[in-house]
Amino acid sequence: MTVTWDAPLDNGGSTIQGYWLEKRERGAVYWGRVNRASLTKPSVKGLEYTVLKLIEGSEYQFRIAACNAAGVGPPCESSECRLAADPCKPPCPPGSPEVKDKTKSSITLTWSPPERDGGSPIKGYVVEVHEEGSPDWRRVNPADKLHPTTEITVPDLKEGKKCKFRIYAVNAAGNSEPAKTGDILVQDILIEPSVSLDISAHDLLNCRAGTPIRIPVTIAGRPVPKVTWTFDGPAETEKKNELHTLPVDSEIQTTDTTSVVLIPESKLNHSGRFIINAESVAGHKVAKVRVNVVDLPGPPRDLKVSDVTRGTCRLTWKAPESDGGERVKSYFIEKKAVDGKAWTKVNPACAAQSLVVPDLINGQEYLFRIRAENRFGFGPLAETAEAVRAKDPIHPPDPPTRLKIQSVRKGSVMLTWRAPKNDGGSPVTHYSVDLLCWEANSAQKESWRRCNRRDVDTTSFKVEELTDGDEYEFRVVAHNEAGPSRPSTTVGPIVVQDQTCAPSIELKEFMEQEQGSDISIVATVRGCPFPTLTWFKAPPHKTDDRVEVQYDEHINKMVSDDSCTLLIQQGKRPDTGLYTLVASNSLGKASKEMRLNVLGRPGPPSAPIKFEEIGAERITLSWLPPTDDGGSKITNYVIWRRVANRKTWVIVTNEPKDRIWTVESLMAGHEYVFRIMAQNKYGVGEPLDSEPEVARNRYSVPGQCEKPTVSGITMDSMTVSWEEPEDDGGTPITGFWLERKETAGKRWTRVSRDPIRPTGMAESFVVSGLIEGSHYMFRVCAINAAGPGPTSPPTDPVFARDPICKSPLLKSQVNV
């Protein structure tokens, strides 16, 4: 507020220096100064002062007092109470009204507040309308109320009529100038429908099965469009609210502006398109939402096993009916033996729809299972219904080869052939023989017919009951588990009649068999008439001394149409030799030799066992090799021993490879028998026993030497001499032990580290290292192979000192 006043009439005889201005709120008791210092004239413009920092809405009184050099005079009378408020005036007109919306019976207007409120807040607005055909303006809002906002909907208008509007802003000072509109036609606004999806496309395209599906849609348009939903997919549908064609387990919630489709638990068949159609008089809008429900893939189909071999097989399958909505990226294959419990992984990953399974065990039966994998994991398993055995594929064999007519007899033909080169993966079980007959009195031939009543399990067959003079052709068919082969090439035609030929023999040149096994020497014999057969045997190294084989329970002869077999039951080493088969008939004679070697354990070593060395604790044995090594090299010898008066044998060693060995750890005075056996790779042969022998020393210790003599005495050495004993114990003297002892001592000590070797003459030894002034005694004993003999009698004590010599007598001449 600005306060003005007049100067006092009486200045008190001194110039007015300033004024003090005070204020007080209505109802207050105390006055408060407005200025901190007195107001001087220079600062007072026409004796007025603007009071600041008043409280808006409060009423104030003011008074003022003048001051001069004598002091402050009395204040003047207080002013009237004045309200602290800004000065106000009517506001500016509001902003130009605009049509926000309109229908056939209403119009919605919006405007902006006045730029200036005239110093007083806008209390509200007055809205008036002038309708076409009406002379007056009509107030829209009630007369006793102002419209509080800058938007209003004017109802109850007539469709098709024009109307105008004016709007006043109102403050404490009054109404502003009106803001006016032009003519506005009352009619509906047509807005084409629009549909917006309130969820990202990514969330809809990938929805995991079992999770809910929620499709919210916002709808706009004037008038409110009619919304219908349609589902295009494999799931079963039904009418919802008589408008929407949606899956049976779906729900729909619709308002004027929103529509939501909800499926609480999604399934794979909910994948498809959800089509939204919004339609009104303003147009229509169609939106399509593709929902892709994804899950684990289904089981693979048509799992088959093919191309089975002993170590591999091929698995083939088809993709699952349902890939779970996601591309199948690989397949996981496992195998299990039928008698096993654990499934093992075959491969890390397989993107194709076939796989060769390796590392199968021949003859083992297997089961296989497979499952598909997509981005979400592995689907259910598909398993083979039957077990598959790992084995090579079986096909019919190739035809037999080299079919030949071996011989022709009256009424019969002998055929031979070779097995097929390829058995088709399964062994040939048998053969069948077919014949084709040309009758002698007919130009026509019969059809092929089987001529064997039983399956032929060898590569030869004798066709019998043929008609002499007729011509025949033959062929052979091989059979295995898969079936018959193609027929072999035919042989013939041949006329059935007796044919004569000299004997011939086919026989191996050499045969080795292990002892104890049955030996069959089979010779193929031909000849017509059939020849007489005789076996001969000769020793291995005397081939000229052959004798005819005598047949008994051990050796027997078996003869068939085209062979002769010499059968030796449980062959022995003596069966080794040179065997000769002689065949003879009216047209000639033939023979064939075969060398048979029956391998077995060797015979006993050759006698006798020699005792190379005999001692009290050891005996050295030597022996000769066996005359029969069993057909195999002697690897070592086995030695046993026993005390002669006992029956129990004790093994000594099986190490000797040479024919000499020293048996140790014997007890002196005991009589022993030794047994030696040769051994080869077929076992230990027959034994050879030695004569009894006593473990003893063959020689005695030498006799006692005579008493030694001492000479060459010095203070630290002496020479001791002695003679060999008369009795050397039966073996040469090998050395001597010389011992010494001081007379004051008790122990005899050897004077040398090793025995003193004999020289063959008078023996002597220089003993050194003696102590001067000591008395010594010496003794000696002889040594031979049996050990040291008794010691000799000791020498007399000898004093260790240098010898004393007498000085010669000197004659001196004294001259006086």
C-alpha positions in Angstrom: 0.0 0.0 0.0 1.1 3.6 -0.6 0.6 6.0 2.4 0.6 9.8 1.9 0.4 12.6 4.5 0.9 16.4 5.0 3.7 18.0 7.0 2.8 19.2 10.5 1.6 22.8 10.9 4.1 23.3 13.8 7.7 22.2 13.2 8.5 22.9 16.9 11.0 25.6 16.0 13.3 23.2 14.3 13.4 21.8 10.8 11.5 18.5 10.3 14.2 15.9 9.9 12.1 12.9 9.1 9.0 10.8 9.9 8.2 7.5 11.6 5.5 5.4 9.9 3.6 2.7 12.0 1.0 0.1 11.0 -1.4 -2.2 12.9 -3.7 -5.0 11.7 -7.4 -4.7 12.5 -8.0 -5.9 16.0 -4.4 -5.7 17.1 -3.2 -3.7 20.2 0.3 -2.8 19.3 1.7 -0.6 16.5 4.7 -1.6 14.6 7.1 0.7 12.8 7.3 0.2 9.1 10.7 1.9 8.5 13.9 1.0 10.4 15.2 4.6 10.2 13.2 7.8 10.0 12.0 8.8 6.7 13.9 12.0 5.6 12.5 14.4 3.1 15.0 13.5 0.3 13.7 10.0 0.3 10.1 11.0 0.5 8.5 11.9 -2.7 5.7 14.3 -2.0 5.4 12.9 1.6 4.3 9.4 0.6 5.7 5.9 1.3 4.9 2.5 -0.2 4.6 -0.2 2.5 5.8 -3.6 1.5 5.5 -7.1 2.8 1.8 -7.0 3.7 -0.3 -10.0 4.2 -2.8 -10.3 1.3 -6.4 -10.2 2.6 -5.5 -8.6 5.9 -6.8 -5.0 6.9 -4.3 -2.5 8.1 -4.3 1.0 9.9 -1.4 3.5 9.6 -0.2 6.5 11.6 2.8 8.8 11.3 4.9 11.0 13.6 7.4 13.7 12.6 10.8 14.2 14.2 13.1 17.2 14.5 16.2 18.0 16.4 14.2 17.9 19.7 12.9 14.4 19.0 9.8 12.6 17.8 6.5 14.3 18.0 3.1 12.8 18.7 1.6 10.6 15.9 -1.3 11.7 13.9 -4.7 10.1 14.0 -4.7 6.6 12.6 -6.0 6.0 9.1 -9.0 3.9 8.2 -8.6 0.2 7.8 -7.6 -0.8 4.4 -7.6 -4.3 2.9 -4.3 -5.5 1.5 -5.3 -6.7 -2.0 -4.2 -6.1 -5.5 -6.4 -3.9 -7.6 -8.6 -5.9 -10.0 -10.6 -5.4 -13.2 -12.6 -7.7 -15.6 -10.4 -10.3 -17.3 -9.5 -10.5 -21.0 -11.8 -12.7 -23.1 -11.1 -16.4 -23.2 -9.3 -18.0 -26.2 -11.4 -18.8 -29.3 -13.7 -21.8 -28.6 -13.1 -24.9 -30.7 -15.4 -27.8 -31.4 -13.9 -30.9 -29.7 -16.8 -33.2 -30.4 -20.3 -33.1 -31.6 -23.2 -35.5 -32.0 -26.6 -35.1 -33.5 -27.9 -33.5 -30.2 -24.8 -32.1 -28.5 -21.6 -30.1 -29.2 -18.5 -30.2 -27.0 -16.5 -27.0 -26.9 -13.0 -26.3 -25.5 -11.2 -23.0 -25.1 -8.2 -21.6 -23.4 -8.2 -19.4 -20.3 -7.9 -15.6 -20.7 -4.3 -14.3 -21.2 -4.9 -11.9 -18.3 -7.2 -12.4 -15.3 -7.5 -8.7 -14.5 -5.8 -9.0 -11.2 -8.4 -11.4 -9.8 -8.6 -15.2 -10.3 -11.0 -16.5 -12.8 -14.0 -17.8 -10.9 -15.6 -19.6 -13.9 -17.2 -19.1 -17.2 -20.6 -18.2 -18.6 -21.6 -20.1 -21.8 -24.4 -18.9 -24.0 -25.8 -20.4 -27.1 -27.8 -18.9 -30.0 -29.7 -21.5 -32.0 -30.8 -21.0 -35.6 -34.4 -19.6 -35.6 -34.2 -18.3 -32.0 -34.1 -14.6 -31.4 -32.3 -14.7 -28.0 -29.2 -16.1 -26.5 -29.7 -18.9 -24.1 -27.4 -19.4 -21.1 -26.2 -23.0 -21.1 -24.9 -23.3 -17.5 -27.3 -22.5 -14.6 -27.8 -18.8 -13.7 -26.4 -19.3 -10.2 -23.4 -21.3 -11.2 -20.4 -20.7 -13.3 -18.8 -23.4 -15.5 -15.6 -24.3 -13.8 -13.5 -25.8 -16.6 -12.5 -24.8 -20.1 -14.6 -27.6 -21.7 -18.3 -28.0 -21.9 -20.8 -30.3 -23.6 -23.9 -28.4 -24.7 -26.8 -30.9 -24.8 -30.4 -30.8 -26.2 -29.6 -29.3 -29.5 -31.6 -29.9 -32.6 -30.0 -32.0 -35.3 -29.3 -30.2 -38.5 -29.6 -26.7 -37.0 -26.9 -24.1 -36.8 -26.0 -22.5 -33.6 -23.5 -20.0 -32.2 -21.7 -19.8 -28.8 -20.2 -17.1 -26.8 -18.2 -17.5 -23.6 -17.5 -15.0 -20.8 -14.7 -15.3 -18.2 -15.7 -14.1 -14.7 -13.5 -12.8 -11.9 -14.2 -10.6 -8.8 -14.4 -7.5 -11.0 -17.0 -9.0 -13.3 -17.4 -10.5 -16.8 -14.9 -10.3 -19.6 -15.7 -9.6 -23.2 -17.2 -12.7 -24.8 -15.3 -15.2 -27.0 -17.5 -16.1 -29.9 -17.8 -19.0 -32.4 -19.1 -19.0 -35.9 -22.1 -21.0 -37.0 -21.8 -24.7 -36.1 -23.9 -27.4 -37.7 -25.3 -29.9 -35.2 -24.6 -33.4 -36.5 -22.6 -36.5 -35.7 -18.8 -36.7 -36.4 -18.0 -39.9 -38.4 -14.6 -41.4 -37.5 -13.5 -44.6 -39.3 -12.9 -47.5 -36.9 -9.3 -48.2 -35.7 -8.0 -51.3 -34.0 -4.7 -51.3 -32.0 -3.1 -54.3 -30.3 -1.9 -53.8 -26.8 0.8 -56.5 -26.9 4.0 -57.0 -28.8 4.0 -59.2 -31.9 6.9 -61.3 -30.5 4.9 -62.3 -27.4 2.1 -63.5 -29.5 4.2 -65.4 -32.1 5.8 -67.6 -29.4 3.6 -68.8 -26.7 4.5 -71.9 -24.7 1.8 -74.6 -24.5 0.2 -74.6 -21.1 0.5 -70.9 -20.5 -2.4 -68.5 -20.9 -3.1 -66.5 -24.1 -4.4 -62.9 -23.7 -5.0 -60.8 -26.7 -6.1 -57.2 -25.7 -7.3 -54.8 -28.4 -8.2 -51.1 -28.1 -11.0 -49.9 -30.5 -11.8 -46.4 -31.6 -14.3 -44.9 -34.1 -17.4 -42.8 -34.3 -20.0 -44.1 -33.9 -18.8 -47.0 -31.6 -18.0 -49.8 -34.1 -19.4 -53.3 -33.8 -16.6 -55.8 -33.0 -16.5 -59.4 -34.0 -13.8 -62.1 -33.5 -13.1 -65.0 -35.7 -10.5 -67.8 -35.1 -8.8 -69.5 -38.1 -7.0 -72.6 -36.8 -7.4 -76.3 -36.0 -9.0 -75.9 -32.6 -12.7 -76.6 -32.2 -14.8 -73.3 -32.2 -18.2 -72.2 -31.0 -20.2 -69.0 -31.0 -19.5 -66.6 -28.2 -22.2 -64.0 -27.3 -23.8 -64.8 -30.7 -21.1 -62.7 -32.4 -17.7 -64.3 -32.1 -16.4 -67.5 -33.5 -13.7 -68.5 -31.0 -12.2 -71.7 -29.5 -14.4 -73.6 -27.1 -12.2 -73.0 -24.1 -11.7 -69.3 -24.8 -13.3 -66.3 -23.0 -14.0 -62.8 -24.4 -14.5 -59.4 -22.6 -15.7 -56.4 -24.6 -16.5 -52.8 -23.9 -17.0 -49.8 -26.3 -13.3 -49.2 -26.5 -11.6 -52.5 -25.6 -11.9 -56.2 -26.4 -9.9 -59.0 -24.8 -9.7 -62.7 -25.8 -8.4 -64.9 -23.1 -7.5 -68.6 -23.3 -6.6 -69.8 -19.7 -4.4 -72.8 -20.9 -3.0 -72.8 -24.4 -2.7 -75.9 -26.5 -0.9 -76.6 -29.8 -4.2 -76.5 -31.7 -4.7 -72.9 -30.6 -2.0 -71.9 -33.1 -3.7 -69.9 -35.9 -5.0 -66.5 -36.8 -7.4 -64.4 -34.6 -9.2 -62.0 -36.9 -10.8 -58.8 -35.4 -13.5 -57.0 -37.5 -14.6 -53.5 -36.3 -17.5 -52.1 -38.4 -19.6 -48.9 -38.3 -21.3 -46.5 -40.7 -18.0 -44.7 -41.0 -16.3 -47.8 -42.3 -14.7 -51.0 -41.1 -11.3 -52.2 -40.0 -9.9 -55.7 -40.0 -6.8 -56.8 -37.9 -5.2 -60.2 -37.9 -3.2 -61.6 -35.0 -1.2 -64.7 -35.6 -0.7 -66.8 -32.5 2.0 -69.5 -32.5 1.7 -72.0 -29.6 4.9 -73.8 -29.3 5.8 -76.9 -27.2 8.1 -80.0 -27.2 7.9 -82.0 -30.4 6.0 -85.2 -30.7 7.5 -88.7 -31.0 9.2 -89.5 -34.4 7.2 -91.8 -36.6 7.9 -95.0 -38.5 11.1 -95.9 -36.7 12.7 -98.7 -38.8 15.9 -100.7 -38.7 17.5 -101.8 -42.0 20.9 -102.7 -43.5 21.8 -104.8 -40.4 25.3 -106.2 -40.3 27.4 -107.8 -37.5 28.7 -104.4 -36.4 26.3 -101.7 -37.8 22.7 -101.0 -38.7 20.8 -98.2 -40.2 17.9 -96.4 -38.4 15.4 -94.4 -40.5 12.3 -92.5 -39.3 9.9 -89.7 -40.2 9.5 -86.4 -38.6 7.0 -86.1 -35.8 3.4 -85.2 -36.7 3.8 -82.2 -34.5 7.1 -80.3 -34.3 5.7 -78.3 -31.3 5.5 -75.2 -33.4 9.3 -74.9 -33.6 11.7 -76.5 -36.1 13.1 -79.8 -35.0 16.8 -79.2 -34.9 18.1 -82.7 -34.0 17.3 -86.2 -33.0 18.7 -88.1 -30.0 19.2 -91.8 -30.5 19.9 -94.5 -27.8 20.5 -98.2 -27.9 20.2 -101.0 -25.3 21.0 -104.7 -25.4 17.9 -106.8 -24.7 19.5 -108.4 -21.7 21.0 -105.1 -20.5 19.5 -102.5 -18.2 21.1 -99.2 -19.3 20.4 -97.2 -22.4 23.6 -95.8 -24.0 23.9 -92.7 -26.3 24.5 -93.5 -29.9 25.3 -90.0 -31.2 25.6 -86.5 -29.9 23.1 -85.0 -32.3 21.6 -86.0 -35.7 19.9 -83.5 -37.9 19.0 -85.9 -40.6 16.2 -88.6 -40.5 18.6 -91.6 -40.8 21.7 -92.7 -39.0 24.1 -95.6 -39.2 24.6 -97.0 -35.7 28.2 -98.3 -35.2 29.9 -100.5 -32.6 27.4 -103.3 -32.4 28.4 -106.7 -31.0 27.9 -109.6 -33.4 25.0 -111.8 -32.3 23.7 -109.4 -29.7 20.1 -108.3 -29.8 19.4 -104.6 -29.5 16.5 -102.2 -28.9 16.6 -98.6 -30.2 14.7 -95.5 -29.2 14.7 -91.9 -30.5 13.3 -88.6 -29.6 13.2 -85.2 -31.4 14.6 -82.0 -30.0 13.5 -78.4 -30.7 14.3 -75.1 -29.0 12.3 -76.1 -25.9 13.8 -79.5 -25.3 13.3 -83.2 -26.0 10.0 -84.7 -26.9 8.6 -88.2 -26.0 10.4 -91.3 -27.1 9.7 -93.6 -30.0 11.0 -97.2 -29.5 11.5 -100.1 -31.8 8.8 -102.8 -31.3 11.1 -105.8 -31.8 14.7 -106.5 -31.0 17.2 -106.6 -33.8 20.1 -109.0 -33.8 23.4 -107.7 -35.0 24.5 -110.0 -37.8 25.5 -109.8 -41.4 22.6 -109.7 -43.9 21.7 -113.1 -45.3 21.2 -113.8 -49.0 21.0 -117.0 -50.9 24.4 -118.3 -51.7 26.2 -118.3 -55.0 25.9 -121.4 -57.1 28.4 -124.2 -56.4 31.5 -124.3 -58.7 33.6 -126.8 -60.5 31.0 -129.5 -60.7 32.7 -132.7 -62.1 31.9 -136.3 -62.8 34.4 -138.2 -60.6 33.5 -141.7 -61.8 30.9 -143.6 -63.8 29.8 -147.0 -62.8 27.1 -149.3 -63.9 23.9 -147.6 -62.7 25.6 -144.8 -60.8 27.7 -141.6 -61.2 29.9 -140.0 -58.6 29.8 -136.2 -58.6 32.1 -133.7 -56.9 32.0 -129.9 -56.7 33.3 -127.0 -54.7 31.4 -124.8 -52.2 30.1 -121.4 -53.4 32.6 -118.6 -53.3 30.0 -116.5 -51.4 27.7 -118.1 -48.9 25.4 -115.1 -48.7 26.2 -114.3 -45.2 25.0 -117.6 -43.8 26.7 -120.9 -43.9 25.7 -123.4 -46.5 23.5 -126.0 -44.7 23.2 -128.6 -47.5 23.1 -129.2 -51.2 20.6 -130.7 -53.6 21.4 -132.6 -56.8 19.2 -132.4 -59.9 19.4 -134.6 -63.1 18.1 -134.4 -66.6 17.7 -137.7 -68.5 18.0 -138.4 -72.2 16.5 -141.8 -72.9 18.3 -143.9 -75.4 15.2 -144.7 -77.5 13.8 -141.2 -77.4 14.9 -137.8 -78.8 13.2 -135.9 -76.1 14.5 -135.2 -72.6 12.7 -135.1 -69.3 12.5 -132.1 -67.1 14.9 -131.5 -64.2 14.2 -133.6 -61.1 15.7 -134.0 -57.7 17.8 -137.2 -57.4 18.8 -137.0 -53.7 16.3 -138.2 -51.1 18.1 -136.6 -48.2 20.0 -133.3 -47.9 23.6 -133.6 -49.1 26.0 -132.0 -46.5 29.2 -132.8 -48.4 30.6 -131.6 -51.7 30.3 -135.0 -53.3 27.3 -137.3 -54.1 26.8 -140.6 -55.7 23.8 -140.7 -58.0 22.4 -144.2 -58.1 19.6 -146.1 -59.8 20.5 -144.8 -63.2 19.6 -146.7 -66.4 22.5 -148.0 -68.3 22.8 -146.6 -71.8 20.9 -143.4 -71.0 22.4 -140.0 -71.1 22.3 -137.7 -68.1 23.1 -134.1 -67.2 23.6 -133.0 -63.6 23.5 -129.8 -61.7 23.8 -128.8 -58.0 22.0 -126.2 -55.9 23.4 -124.8 -52.5 21.1 -124.0 -49.6 21.5 -121.7 -46.6 19.1 -120.0 -44.1 18.0 -117.6 -46.8 17.1 -120.2 -49.3 18.4 -122.0 -52.4 21.1 -120.6 -54.7 20.9 -120.5 -58.5 21.8 -123.9 -60.1 25.4 -124.5 -60.9 26.6 -125.0 -64.4 25.6 -128.4 -65.7 27.9 -131.3 -66.3 27.3 -133.9 -69.1 25.6 -135.3 -70.9 27.3 -138.6 -70.1 26.3 -142.2 -70.9 25.9 -144.4 -67.9 28.1 -147.5 -68.4 31.0 -149.2 -66.7 34.4 -147.5 -67.4 37.7 -149.1 -66.7 40.8 -147.3 -65.5 44.1 -147.9 -63.7 44.3 -147.1 -60.0 45.3 -143.6 -58.8 45.8 -142.3 -55.2 45.6 -138.7 -53.7 47.2 -138.5 -50.3 48.9 -135.8 -48.2 52.7 -136.1 -48.0 53.0 -135.1 -44.3 50.7 -135.0 -41.2 51.3 -134.0 -37.6 48.9 -134.9 -34.8 49.1 -134.6 -31.0 49.4 -137.7 -28.9 46.1 -139.0 -27.6 44.0 -137.8 -30.4 42.3 -140.0 -33.1 44.2 -139.9 -36.4 42.5 -140.3 -39.7 44.7 -140.8 -42.8 42.3 -140.3 -45.7 43.4 -141.2 -49.3 41.2 -140.6 -52.3 41.3 -143.7 -54.5 40.1 -144.1 -58.1 40.1 -147.1 -60.3 37.8 -149.3 -62.2 37.5 -152.1 -61.2 37.9 -150.8 -57.7 41.5 -151.6 -56.6 42.7 -153.8 -53.7 44.2 -151.5 -51.0 47.0 -152.4 -48.6 48.7 -150.1 -46.0 52.4 -150.4 -45.0 54.4 -148.8 -42.3 58.1 -148.1 -41.9 60.1 -146.6 -39.0 60.8 -142.8 -39.4 64.5 -143.3 -40.2 64.4 -146.7 -41.8 62.1 -146.3 -44.7 63.1 -149.5 -46.3 62.0 -151.6 -43.4 58.3 -151.4 -44.1 55.8 -154.0 -43.0 52.2 -154.4 -43.6 49.9 -152.8 -41.1 48.2 -155.2 -38.8 44.6 -154.1 -38.0 43.3 -154.3 -34.5 41.5 -152.2 -31.9 44.2 -149.6 -32.2 44.5 -149.4 -36.0 41.7 -150.0 -38.5 41.0 -149.5 -42.2 37.8 -148.1 -43.7 37.1 -148.2 -47.4 34.3 -146.3 -49.3 33.5 -145.9 -53.0 36.3 -143.4 -53.6 38.4 -143.3 -50.5 40.4 -145.4 -48.0 40.9 -144.2 -44.4 43.5 -145.6 -42.0 42.1 -144.8 -38.5 44.4 -144.8 -35.5 42.6 -144.7 -32.2 44.3 -142.4 -29.6 47.6 -142.0 -31.4 50.9 -142.7 -29.7 54.5 -141.8 -30.3 55.3 -145.2 -31.7 52.7 -144.6 -34.4 55.1 -142.1 -35.9 56.5 -143.4 -39.2 56.2 -143.6 -43.0 52.9 -144.9 -44.2 52.4 -146.3 -47.7 49.1 -147.1 -49.5 49.3 -149.5 -52.4 46.3 -149.8 -54.8 46.2 -152.5 -57.5 43.7 -153.8 -60.0 43.8 -155.6 -63.3 44.9 -152.5 -65.1 47.8 -151.5 -62.9 49.2 -150.6 -59.6 49.7 -147.3 -57.7 51.3 -146.3 -54.4 51.5 -143.2 -52.3 53.6 -142.3 -49.2 52.7 -140.1 -46.2 55.0 -139.3 -43.3 53.1 -139.2 -39.9 54.6 -137.5 -36.9 52.7 -138.0 -33.6 53.7 -135.3 -31.2 53.7 -135.9 -27.5 55.7 -135.9 -24.3 59.4 -136.9 -24.6 60.8 -140.3 -23.5 63.1 -140.8 -20.5 66.6 -139.4 -20.5 69.2 -142.0 -21.6 70.7 -144.0 -18.8 72.7 -143.9 -16.7 72.7 -140.8 -14.4 76.3 -140.0 -13.5 77.5 -138.5 -10.2 80.1 -136.0 -11.2 80.8 -134.8 -7.7 79.8 -136.2 -4.4 79.8 -134.2 -1.2 78.3 -134.3 2.3 75.8 -131.6 1.4 75.7 -131.5 -2.4 75.9 -134.0 -5.3 76.4 -133.0 -9.0 74.4 -135.0 -11.5 74.8 -135.4 -15.3 72.7 -137.3 -17.8 72.1 -137.9 -21.6 69.2 -136.5 -23.6 66.2 -138.8 -24.3 66.3 -140.8 -27.5 62.8 -139.6 -28.3 62.1 -135.9 -27.9 58.3 -136.4 -28.5 58.6 -134.6 -31.8 59.2 -131.2 -30.1 62.3 -129.5 -28.7 63.2 -130.3 -25.1 62.6 -127.1 -23.2 63.9 -128.2 -19.7 64.4 -131.0 -17.3 62.6 -131.8 -14.0 64.6 -133.3 -11.1 63.2 -135.1 -8.1 64.9 -136.8 -5.1 63.9 -139.1 -2.3 65.7 -140.7 0.7 66.3 -144.3 -0.3 64.4 -145.8 2.6 61.3 -143.6 1.9 58.7 -143.6 -0.8 58.0 -139.9 -1.0 59.5 -137.9 -3.8 60.4 -134.3 -3.4 60.9 -131.9 -6.3 64.3 -130.3 -6.6 63.9 -128.0 -9.6 62.5 -127.7 -13.1 65.0 -125.1 -14.2 67.8 -127.1 -15.9 68.2 -126.6 -19.6 71.6 -128.2 -19.7 72.2 -131.8 -18.7 74.1 -131.1 -15.5 72.9 -129.9 -12.1 74.1 -129.7 -8.5 71.6 -130.8 -5.9 72.2 -129.0 -2.7 70.9 -128.9 0.9 71.5 -132.7 1.3 72.0 -134.3 4.7 75.4 -135.9 5.2 75.3 -139.7 5.6 71.8 -140.1 4.0 71.4 -142.3 1.0 69.5 -140.6 -1.9 67.8 -141.7 -5.2 67.4 -139.1 -8.0 64.8 -139.0 -10.8 65.1 -136.9 -14.0 62.4 -136.3 -16.6 62.6 -134.3 -19.9 59.9 -131.8 -20.7 58.7 -130.2 -24.0 55.7 -128.1 -24.9 53.4 -131.2 -24.7 54.4 -132.1 -21.1 56.8 -134.0 -18.9 58.1 -137.3 -20.2 58.9 -140.6 -18.6 61.4 -140.6 -15.6 64.9 -142.1 -15.3 66.0 -143.0 -11.8 69.6 -143.1 -10.5 71.3 -145.6 -8.4 71.2 -144.9 -4.6 74.1 -142.7 -3.5 75.2 -141.6 0.0 75.8 -137.9 0.6 79.4 -138.0 1.9 82.8 -136.5 1.4 85.0 -138.9 -0.7 88.2 -137.6 0.8 89.6 -137.2 4.4 91.6 -134.3 5.9 95.3 -134.6 5.6 97.5 -136.0 8.4 99.5 -134.1 11.1 102.6 -132.2 10.1 105.8 -132.7 12.1 107.1 -130.1 14.5 108.2 -127.0 12.5 111.7 -125.5 12.9 112.5 -121.8 13.3 115.5 -120.0 11.8 116.6 -116.6 10.6 115.6 -115.0 13.9 115.7 -111.2 14.1 114.1 -108.7 16.4 110.9 -108.5 14.2 110.9 -111.6 12.0 111.5 -115.3 11.9 111.6 -118.1 9.2 109.4 -121.1 10.0 110.0 -124.4 8.1 108.1 -127.6 8.0 107.5 -130.8 5.9 104.3 -132.0 4.2 102.4 -134.7 6.2 102.9 -138.3 5.1 99.1 -138.7 4.7 97.5 -136.3 2.2 93.9 -137.6 2.9 93.5 -139.1 -0.6 93.6 -135.7 -2.4 96.5 -133.3 -3.0 97.5 -130.8 -0.4 96.1 -127.4 -1.5 97.7 -125.2 1.2 98.8 -124.7 4.8 97.7 -122.7 7.8 100.6 -121.3 9.9 99.7 -120.0 13.3 101.7 -118.2 16.1 101.2 -117.5 19.7 103.1 -115.6 22.3 104.0 -117.7 25.3 102.2 -115.3 27.6 99.1 -115.4 25.3 96.3 -117.9 25.0 95.0 -117.5 21.4 96.7 -118.8 18.3 96.5 -116.5 15.3 97.1 -117.1 11.6 100.1 -115.4 10.2 98.6 -115.0 6.7 95.2 -114.0 5.4 95.0 -116.8 2.8 96.4 -120.4 3.0 100.1 -120.7 2.2 100.4 -122.4 -1.1 102.6 -125.6 -1.3 105.8 -125.4 -3.2 106.4 -129.1 -3.5 109.7 -128.9 -1.7 110.6 -128.1 1.9 108.0 -125.6 3.0 108.9 -122.3 4.8 107.4 -118.9 5.5 108.9 -115.7 6.8 106.8 -114.4 9.7 107.2 -110.7 10.1 105.8 -108.0 12.4 107.0 -109.5 15.6 107.6 -107.6 18.8 111.2 -107.4 19.9 111.8 -109.2 23.2 108.7 -111.4 23.0 108.7 -115.2 23.0 106.8 -116.9 20.2 105.6 -120.4 19.4 104.5 -121.7 15.9 102.4 -124.6 14.6 101.1 -125.6 11.1 98.3 -127.7 9.6 97.8 -129.0 6.0 94.7 -128.4 3.9 93.1 -130.5 1.1 89.6 -130.7 -0.5 88.2 -132.3 2.6 89.4 -129.4 4.8 92.2 -128.6 7.2 94.0 -131.4 9.0 95.2 -131.5 12.6 97.8 -129.0 13.7 101.4 -130.0 14.3 103.1 -129.9 17.7 104.2 -126.3 18.6 107.8 -125.2 18.3 109.8 -124.3 21.4 109.5 -120.7 22.5 111.8 -118.5 20.4 113.0 -115.0 21.6 112.6 -112.2 19.0 116.0 -110.4 19.0 118.9 -109.8 16.7 121.6 -112.5 16.9 124.8 -111.8 19.1 128.2 -112.2 17.4 131.7 -112.5 19.3 134.4 -109.8 18.5 137.8 -111.1 17.2 140.8 -110.9 19.6 143.1 -108.0 18.8 146.8 -108.2 19.5 148.5 -104.9 20.3 152.2 -104.2 20.5 153.3 -102.0 23.3 156.4 -100.1 22.7 158.3 -98.7 25.7 
